Amino acid sequence: MHLQAIPDLPSVSPGDDLASMIIDLITADGMEVLDGDILVIAQKIVSKSEDRYVDLNSITPSANAVKLAASVDKDPHLVEVILSESSEVMRHAPGVLIVEHRLGYVMANAGVDVSNLEPAATDSERVLLLPQNPDVTATRLREEFENKFGRRIGVIISDSVGRAWRNGSIGMALGVAGPPALWDRIGETDLFGRSLRVTQIGFADQIASAAALVMGEGAEGLPVVKVSGLSWESVDTHGEIVLRDKELDLFR
């Protein structure tokens, strides 16, 4: 497997044609695009292109947001935005607010973020939400990449998330188009012929996590990574297949 960052991506603004920006950079750099390549794209630039900004000064916190904000020591305006993006508050403590995002992902602050955002106007305090529908966006981007390069291309929209039982963040797939989000190996055998009964591999998550090592988490400015050398077959399922049913989730 080979991972290569797409260099020199300019700052992304609302309404920008993200596919064209990435295609132009790949072409200008003379980068070879192979059949089966996967482009991992950080959700932040997708959200920026979709204008998923919210000005906290425009938000009126509800009574529930004010009460919860006092418990978690966060701005009530921010908590109101987090609640608007959430279907359920899972856990909270001072400094920590874990929710189920409206798309089904369990994450801190519903993915609402301020890191790596360009300074806003002096009377504005902006935050950025996750993309409206990462799977739909991934599918659209994949079609544009395949039409341009004439190759079988995969697209993964990724984000960095924490984990319940371990310190440190990893990359996670929010949207997937092309490769399987979940590699189901149930029914195969191990080295000694035993049947695999529960083995399912988070294929897209593993790729997103590998790409995160190249993207970085700070000022690297490398939000797009091309992954080559993996073998995969195109599927029609999307990222939601990795979400465990609530009745099977023993950690809630």
DALIN-V366842 format. One record per pair of residues at least 24 apart in sequence whose ideal C-beta (glycine too) atoms are under 10 Angstrom apart, sorted by the first residue. I is the first residue (numbers start at 1). J is the second residue. If there is no record, write none. Layout:
i = (I,I)
j = (J,J)
//
This chain:
i = (1,1,1,1,1,1,1,1,2,2,2,2,2,2,2,3,3,3,3,3,3,3,3,3,3,3,3,3,4,4,4,4,4,4,4,4,4,4,4,5,5,5,5,5,5,5,5,5,5,5,5,6,6,6,6,6,6,6,6,6,7,7,7,7,8,8,9,9,9,9,9,9,9,10,11,11,11,11,11,12,12,12,12,12,12,12,12,12,12,13,13,13,13,14,14,14,14,14,14,14,15,15,15,15,16,16,16,16,16,17,17,18,18,18,18,18,18,18,18,18,18,18,19,19,19,19,19,19,19,19,19,19,19,20,20,21,21,21,22,22,22,22,22,22,22,23,23,23,23,23,24,25,26,26,26,26,26,27,27,31,32,32,32,32,33,33,33,33,33,33,33,33,33,34,34,34,34,34,34,34,35,35,35,35,35,35,36,36,36,36,36,36,36,36,36,36,36,36,36,36,37,37,37,37,37,37,37,37,37,37,37,37,38,38,38,38,38,38,38,38,38,38,38,38,38,38,38,38,38,38,38,38,38,39,39,39,39,39,39,39,39,39,39,39,39,39,39,39,39,40,40,40,40,40,40,40,40,40,40,40,40,40,40,40,40,40,40,40,40,40,41,41,41,41,41,41,41,41,41,41,41,41,41,41,41,41,42,42,42,42,42,42,42,42,42,42,42,42,42,42,42,42,43,43,43,43,43,43,43,43,43,43,43,43,43,43,43,43,43,43,44,44,44,44,44,44,44,44,44,44,44,44,44,44,45,45,45,45,45,46,46,46,46,46,46,46,46,46,46,46,46,46,47,47,47,47,47,47,47,47,47,47,47,47,48,48,48,48,48,48,49,49,50,50,50,50,50,50,50,51,51,51,52,52,52,52,52,52,52,52,52,53,53,53,53,53,53,53,54,54,54,54,54,54,54,54,54,54,54,55,55,55,55,55,55,55,55,56,56,56,56,56,56,56,56,56,57,57,57,57,57,58,58,58,59,59,59,64,68,68,69,70,71,71,72,72,72,72,73,74,75,75,77,77,78,78,78,78,78,79,79,81,81,81,81,81,82,82,82,82,82,82,82,83,84,84,84,85,85,85,85,85,85,86,86,86,88,88,90,90,91,91,96,98,98,100,100,100,101,101,101,102,102,103,103,103,103,103,103,103,103,103,103,103,104,104,104,104,104,104,105,105,105,105,105,105,105,105,105,105,106,106,106,106,106,106,106,107,107,107,107,107,108,108,108,111,111,111,111,113,113,115,115,115,116,116,116,116,116,116,130,130,130,130,131,131,131,131,133,133,133,134,134,134,134,134,134,134,134,134,134,135,135,135,135,135,135,135,135,135,135,136,136,136,137,137,137,138,138,138,138,138,138,138,138,138,139,139,139,139,139,139,140,141,141,142,142,142,142,142,142,143,145,145,146,146,152,152,152,152,152,153,153,153,153,153,154,154,154,154,154,154,154,154,154,155,156,156,156,156,156,156,156,156,156,156,157,157,157,158,158,158,158,158,158,158,158,158,158,159,159,160,160,160,160,160,160,161,161,161,161,164,165,169,169,169,170,170,170,170,170,170,170,171,171,171,171,171,171,171,171,171,171,171,171,171,171,172,172,172,172,172,172,172,172,173,173,173,173,173,173,173,173,173,173,173,173,174,174,174,174,175,175,175,175,176,176,176,176,176,176,176,176,176,176,176,176,177,177,177,177,177,177,178,178,178,178,178,178,179,179,179,179,179,179,179,179,179,179,180,180,180,180,180,180,180,180,180,180,181,181,181,181,181,181,181,181,181,181,182,182,182,182,182,182,183,183,184,200,200,202,203,203,203,203,204,204,204,204,204,205,205,206,207)
j = (38,207,210,227,228,229,230,231,34,37,226,227,228,229,230,38,40,207,210,211,213,214,215,225,226,227,228,229,29,31,32,37,214,222,224,225,226,227,228,40,211,214,215,216,220,221,222,223,224,225,226,31,39,40,41,222,223,224,225,226,31,221,222,224,221,222,41,42,45,221,222,223,224,221,45,48,116,118,221,42,44,45,46,47,48,49,50,118,223,48,49,51,118,47,48,49,50,51,52,53,48,49,50,51,45,48,49,50,51,49,144,45,46,48,49,50,137,140,141,144,223,224,49,137,140,141,142,143,144,145,147,148,155,144,148,45,49,224,141,144,145,148,223,224,226,144,145,147,148,149,148,224,145,148,149,224,226,148,149,226,149,151,226,228,145,146,148,149,150,151,153,226,228,149,151,152,153,226,228,229,149,150,151,152,153,228,151,152,153,154,178,179,227,228,229,230,231,232,233,234,145,149,151,152,153,154,178,226,227,228,229,230,142,152,153,154,155,156,176,177,178,179,204,207,208,211,225,226,227,228,229,230,232,138,141,142,145,153,154,155,156,157,177,178,211,224,225,226,227,154,155,156,157,158,171,173,204,207,208,209,210,211,212,214,215,223,224,225,226,227,134,137,138,141,155,156,157,158,174,175,208,211,215,223,224,225,116,157,158,159,160,171,174,208,211,212,215,216,222,223,224,225,111,113,128,129,130,131,134,137,157,158,159,160,172,173,174,175,208,223,111,113,115,116,117,128,130,131,157,158,159,160,215,223,116,131,157,223,224,130,131,132,134,137,138,141,157,158,159,174,175,223,111,113,117,128,129,130,131,132,134,137,157,159,116,117,118,128,131,223,131,137,128,129,130,131,132,133,137,128,129,132,85,111,112,127,128,129,130,131,132,117,120,124,126,127,128,129,78,80,81,84,85,112,125,126,127,128,129,81,120,121,123,124,125,126,127,80,81,112,114,120,124,125,126,127,120,123,124,125,126,124,125,126,84,125,127,89,92,97,97,94,96,97,96,97,98,109,97,109,125,127,125,127,109,112,114,125,127,109,112,109,110,112,127,129,108,109,110,111,112,127,129,110,110,112,129,109,110,111,112,129,130,110,111,112,246,252,251,252,164,252,162,162,164,243,246,252,129,130,174,130,132,130,131,132,133,134,135,174,175,239,240,243,239,240,242,243,244,246,130,134,159,161,172,174,239,240,242,243,161,164,243,244,249,251,252,159,161,162,172,174,161,162,169,159,160,161,174,159,160,160,217,218,217,218,219,220,221,223,157,159,174,175,157,159,174,175,174,175,238,158,159,173,174,175,176,177,238,239,240,173,174,175,176,177,181,237,238,239,240,175,177,238,174,175,177,173,174,175,176,177,178,204,238,239,175,176,177,178,236,238,177,175,177,175,176,177,178,179,234,177,177,178,177,178,178,179,232,233,234,177,178,179,226,234,178,179,180,204,207,227,230,232,234,179,181,203,204,205,207,208,211,225,227,239,204,208,239,204,205,207,208,209,211,212,215,223,225,208,212,208,209,212,215,216,217,205,208,209,212,251,251,209,212,217,205,206,208,209,210,212,213,204,205,206,207,208,209,210,211,212,213,214,215,217,225,202,204,205,208,209,212,239,242,202,203,204,205,206,207,208,209,211,238,239,242,204,205,208,239,204,238,239,240,203,204,205,207,208,235,237,238,239,240,241,242,204,234,235,236,238,239,204,232,233,234,235,236,203,204,207,227,230,231,232,233,234,235,204,232,233,234,235,236,237,238,241,242,205,207,235,237,238,239,240,241,242,243,235,237,239,241,242,243,232,235,241,241,242,242,230,232,235,242,232,238,239,241,242,239,242,230,232)
//
